[in-house]
């Protein structure tokens, strides 16, 4: 099963992450509900995730998603 991150603004796929990367995001970011699948990222958030040990692959995807913007809302989706 693949887990894909998407940019909520454009709907574009950012890239695939591992199950452990997803667990890392869930453990380190705030979820509004138990079935929440989206997160708002700012540069400070991405830096914090890096300091907490996010994988290099995950951090590269998050930096790409953010680009030069002040913030971006991403979501994840599991696919078969």
CNS distance restraints for C-alpha pairs under 8 A (distance, minus, plus):
assign (resid   1 and name CA) (resid  78 and name CA) 6.55 0.50 0.50
assign (resid   1 and name CA) (resid  79 and name CA) 5.73 0.50 0.50
assign (resid   1 and name CA) (resid  80 and name CA) 4.80 0.50 0.50
assign (resid   2 and name CA) (resid  16 and name CA) 6.68 0.50 0.50
assign (resid   2 and name CA) (resid  17 and name CA) 7.46 0.50 0.50
assign (resid   2 and name CA) (resid  18 and name CA) 7.54 0.50 0.50
assign (resid   2 and name CA) (resid  78 and name CA) 5.64 0.50 0.50
assign (resid   2 and name CA) (resid  79 and name CA) 5.26 0.50 0.50
assign (resid   2 and name CA) (resid  80 and name CA) 6.35 0.50 0.50
assign (resid   3 and name CA) (resid  16 and name CA) 5.46 0.50 0.50
assign (resid   3 and name CA) (resid  17 and name CA) 5.56 0.50 0.50
assign (resid   3 and name CA) (resid  18 and name CA) 6.63 0.50 0.50
assign (resid   3 and name CA) (resid  19 and name CA) 7.21 0.50 0.50
assign (resid   3 and name CA) (resid  22 and name CA) 7.81 0.50 0.50
assign (resid   3 and name CA) (resid  76 and name CA) 6.58 0.50 0.50
assign (resid   3 and name CA) (resid  77 and name CA) 5.57 0.50 0.50
assign (resid   3 and name CA) (resid  78 and name CA) 4.40 0.50 0.50
assign (resid   3 and name CA) (resid  79 and name CA) 6.26 0.50 0.50
assign (resid   4 and name CA) (resid  13 and name CA) 6.88 0.50 0.50
assign (resid   4 and name CA) (resid  14 and name CA) 7.26 0.50 0.50
assign (resid   4 and name CA) (resid  15 and name CA) 5.60 0.50 0.50
assign (resid   4 and name CA) (resid  16 and name CA) 4.26 0.50 0.50
assign (resid   4 and name CA) (resid  17 and name CA) 6.16 0.50 0.50
assign (resid   4 and name CA) (resid  76 and name CA) 5.53 0.50 0.50
assign (resid   4 and name CA) (resid  77 and name CA) 5.42 0.50 0.50
assign (resid   4 and name CA) (resid  78 and name CA) 6.42 0.50 0.50
assign (resid   4 and name CA) (resid  79 and name CA) 7.58 0.50 0.50
assign (resid   5 and name CA) (resid  13 and name CA) 5.98 0.50 0.50
assign (resid   5 and name CA) (resid  14 and name CA) 5.32 0.50 0.50
assign (resid   5 and name CA) (resid  15 and name CA) 5.56 0.50 0.50
assign (resid   5 and name CA) (resid  16 and name CA) 6.12 0.50 0.50
assign (resid   5 and name CA) (resid  17 and name CA) 7.23 0.50 0.50
assign (resid   5 and name CA) (resid  74 and name CA) 6.59 0.50 0.50
assign (resid   5 and name CA) (resid  75 and name CA) 5.63 0.50 0.50
assign (resid   5 and name CA) (resid  76 and name CA) 4.46 0.50 0.50
assign (resid   5 and name CA) (resid  77 and name CA) 6.63 0.50 0.50
assign (resid   6 and name CA) (resid  11 and name CA) 5.99 0.50 0.50
assign (resid   6 and name CA) (resid  12 and name CA) 5.60 0.50 0.50
assign (resid   6 and name CA) (resid  13 and name CA) 4.37 0.50 0.50
assign (resid   6 and name CA) (resid  14 and name CA) 5.16 0.50 0.50
assign (resid   6 and name CA) (resid  15 and name CA) 7.36 0.50 0.50
assign (resid   6 and name CA) (resid  74 and name CA) 5.46 0.50 0.50
assign (resid   6 and name CA) (resid  75 and name CA) 5.29 0.50 0.50
assign (resid   6 and name CA) (resid  76 and name CA) 6.19 0.50 0.50
assign (resid   6 and name CA) (resid  77 and name CA) 7.97 0.50 0.50
assign (resid   7 and name CA) (resid  11 and name CA) 5.22 0.50 0.50
assign (resid   7 and name CA) (resid  12 and name CA) 5.48 0.50 0.50
assign (resid   7 and name CA) (resid  13 and name CA) 6.40 0.50 0.50
assign (resid   7 and name CA) (resid  14 and name CA) 6.47 0.50 0.50
assign (resid   7 and name CA) (resid  65 and name CA) 6.89 0.50 0.50
assign (resid   7 and name CA) (resid  72 and name CA) 7.24 0.50 0.50
assign (resid   7 and name CA) (resid  73 and name CA) 6.26 0.50 0.50
assign (resid   7 and name CA) (resid  74 and name CA) 4.72 0.50 0.50
assign (resid   7 and name CA) (resid  75 and name CA) 6.70 0.50 0.50
assign (resid   8 and name CA) (resid  12 and name CA) 7.59 0.50 0.50
assign (resid   8 and name CA) (resid  72 and name CA) 7.78 0.50 0.50
assign (resid   8 and name CA) (resid  73 and name CA) 5.53 0.50 0.50
assign (resid   8 and name CA) (resid  74 and name CA) 5.29 0.50 0.50
assign (resid   8 and name CA) (resid  75 and name CA) 6.47 0.50 0.50
assign (resid   9 and name CA) (resid  72 and name CA) 7.76 0.50 0.50
assign (resid   9 and name CA) (resid  73 and name CA) 7.08 0.50 0.50
assign (resid  14 and name CA) (resid  61 and name CA) 6.68 0.50 0.50
assign (resid  14 and name CA) (resid  64 and name CA) 7.76 0.50 0.50
assign (resid  14 and name CA) (resid  65 and name CA) 6.35 0.50 0.50
assign (resid  15 and name CA) (resid  61 and name CA) 6.72 0.50 0.50
assign (resid  17 and name CA) (resid  21 and name CA) 5.98 0.50 0.50
assign (resid  17 and name CA) (resid  22 and name CA) 6.84 0.50 0.50
assign (resid  17 and name CA) (resid  57 and name CA) 7.80 0.50 0.50
assign (resid  17 and name CA) (resid  58 and name CA) 6.62 0.50 0.50
assign (resid  18 and name CA) (resid  22 and name CA) 6.38 0.50 0.50
assign (resid  19 and name CA) (resid  23 and name CA) 6.26 0.50 0.50
assign (resid  20 and name CA) (resid  24 and name CA) 6.13 0.50 0.50
assign (resid  21 and name CA) (resid  25 and name CA) 6.32 0.50 0.50
assign (resid  21 and name CA) (resid  54 and name CA) 7.34 0.50 0.50
assign (resid  21 and name CA) (resid  55 and name CA) 7.07 0.50 0.50
assign (resid  21 and name CA) (resid  58 and name CA) 6.52 0.50 0.50
assign (resid  22 and name CA) (resid  26 and name CA) 6.19 0.50 0.50
assign (resid  23 and name CA) (resid  27 and name CA) 6.00 0.50 0.50
assign (resid  24 and name CA) (resid  28 and name CA) 6.07 0.50 0.50
assign (resid  24 and name CA) (resid  54 and name CA) 7.07 0.50 0.50
assign (resid  25 and name CA) (resid  29 and name CA) 5.69 0.50 0.50
assign (resid  26 and name CA) (resid  30 and name CA) 7.50 0.50 0.50
assign (resid  26 and name CA) (resid  31 and name CA) 7.55 0.50 0.50
assign (resid  28 and name CA) (resid  49 and name CA) 7.34 0.50 0.50
assign (resid  29 and name CA) (resid  39 and name CA) 7.32 0.50 0.50
assign (resid  30 and name CA) (resid  39 and name CA) 7.56 0.50 0.50
assign (resid  31 and name CA) (resid  36 and name CA) 5.70 0.50 0.50
assign (resid  31 and name CA) (resid  37 and name CA) 7.74 0.50 0.50
assign (resid  31 and name CA) (resid  38 and name CA) 7.76 0.50 0.50
assign (resid  31 and name CA) (resid  39 and name CA) 7.47 0.50 0.50
assign (resid  32 and name CA) (resid  36 and name CA) 6.18 0.50 0.50
assign (resid  37 and name CA) (resid  75 and name CA) 5.38 0.50 0.50
assign (resid  37 and name CA) (resid  76 and name CA) 5.66 0.50 0.50
assign (resid  37 and name CA) (resid  77 and name CA) 7.39 0.50 0.50
assign (resid  38 and name CA) (resid  73 and name CA) 6.80 0.50 0.50
assign (resid  38 and name CA) (resid  74 and name CA) 5.47 0.50 0.50
assign (resid  38 and name CA) (resid  75 and name CA) 3.94 0.50 0.50
assign (resid  38 and name CA) (resid  76 and name CA) 6.49 0.50 0.50
assign (resid  39 and name CA) (resid  73 and name CA) 5.53 0.50 0.50
assign (resid  39 and name CA) (resid  74 and name CA) 5.39 0.50 0.50
assign (resid  39 and name CA) (resid  75 and name CA) 6.22 0.50 0.50
assign (resid  40 and name CA) (resid  71 and name CA) 6.83 0.50 0.50
assign (resid  40 and name CA) (resid  72 and name CA) 5.67 0.50 0.50
assign (resid  40 and name CA) (resid  73 and name CA) 4.21 0.50 0.50
assign (resid  40 and name CA) (resid  74 and name CA) 6.33 0.50 0.50
assign (resid  41 and name CA) (resid  45 and name CA) 5.68 0.50 0.50
assign (resid  41 and name CA) (resid  46 and name CA) 6.67 0.50 0.50
assign (resid  41 and name CA) (resid  66 and name CA) 7.34 0.50 0.50
assign (resid  41 and name CA) (resid  71 and name CA) 5.40 0.50 0.50
assign (resid  41 and name CA) (resid  72 and name CA) 5.31 0.50 0.50
assign (resid  41 and name CA) (resid  73 and name CA) 6.09 0.50 0.50
assign (resid  41 and name CA) (resid  74 and name CA) 7.48 0.50 0.50
assign (resid  42 and name CA) (resid  46 and name CA) 6.46 0.50 0.50
assign (resid  42 and name CA) (resid  66 and name CA) 7.31 0.50 0.50
assign (resid  42 and name CA) (resid  70 and name CA) 5.94 0.50 0.50
assign (resid  42 and name CA) (resid  71 and name CA) 4.36 0.50 0.50
assign (resid  42 and name CA) (resid  72 and name CA) 6.68 0.50 0.50
assign (resid  43 and name CA) (resid  47 and name CA) 6.21 0.50 0.50
assign (resid  43 and name CA) (resid  66 and name CA) 7.38 0.50 0.50
assign (resid  43 and name CA) (resid  70 and name CA) 6.91 0.50 0.50
assign (resid  43 and name CA) (resid  71 and name CA) 7.03 0.50 0.50
assign (resid  44 and name CA) (resid  48 and name CA) 6.13 0.50 0.50
assign (resid  45 and name CA) (resid  49 and name CA) 6.23 0.50 0.50
assign (resid  46 and name CA) (resid  50 and name CA) 6.30 0.50 0.50
assign (resid  46 and name CA) (resid  59 and name CA) 7.23 0.50 0.50
assign (resid  46 and name CA) (resid  62 and name CA) 6.82 0.50 0.50
assign (resid  46 and name CA) (resid  63 and name CA) 7.14 0.50 0.50
assign (resid  47 and name CA) (resid  51 and name CA) 6.29 0.50 0.50
assign (resid  48 and name CA) (resid  52 and name CA) 6.22 0.50 0.50
assign (resid  49 and name CA) (resid  53 and name CA) 6.49 0.50 0.50
assign (resid  49 and name CA) (resid  54 and name CA) 5.58 0.50 0.50
assign (resid  49 and name CA) (resid  59 and name CA) 7.75 0.50 0.50
assign (resid  50 and name CA) (resid  54 and name CA) 4.98 0.50 0.50
assign (resid  50 and name CA) (resid  55 and name CA) 7.68 0.50 0.50
assign (resid  50 and name CA) (resid  59 and name CA) 6.58 0.50 0.50
assign (resid  54 and name CA) (resid  58 and name CA) 6.42 0.50 0.50
assign (resid  54 and name CA) (resid  59 and name CA) 6.21 0.50 0.50
assign (resid  55 and name CA) (resid  59 and name CA) 6.14 0.50 0.50
assign (resid  56 and name CA) (resid  60 and name CA) 6.10 0.50 0.50
assign (resid  57 and name CA) (resid  61 and name CA) 6.40 0.50 0.50
assign (resid  58 and name CA) (resid  62 and name CA) 6.23 0.50 0.50
assign (resid  59 and name CA) (resid  63 and name CA) 6.09 0.50 0.50
assign (resid  60 and name CA) (resid  64 and name CA) 6.15 0.50 0.50
assign (resid  61 and name CA) (resid  65 and name CA) 6.12 0.50 0.50
assign (resid  62 and name CA) (resid  66 and name CA) 6.17 0.50 0.50
assign (resid  63 and name CA) (resid  67 and name CA) 5.98 0.50 0.50
assign (resid  65 and name CA) (resid  72 and name CA) 7.18 0.50 0.50
assign (resid  65 and name CA) (resid  74 and name CA) 7.99 0.50 0.50
assign (resid  66 and name CA) (resid  70 and name CA) 7.52 0.50 0.50
assign (resid  66 and name CA) (resid  71 and name CA) 6.31 0.50 0.50
assign (resid  66 and name CA) (resid  72 and name CA) 5.78 0.50 0.50
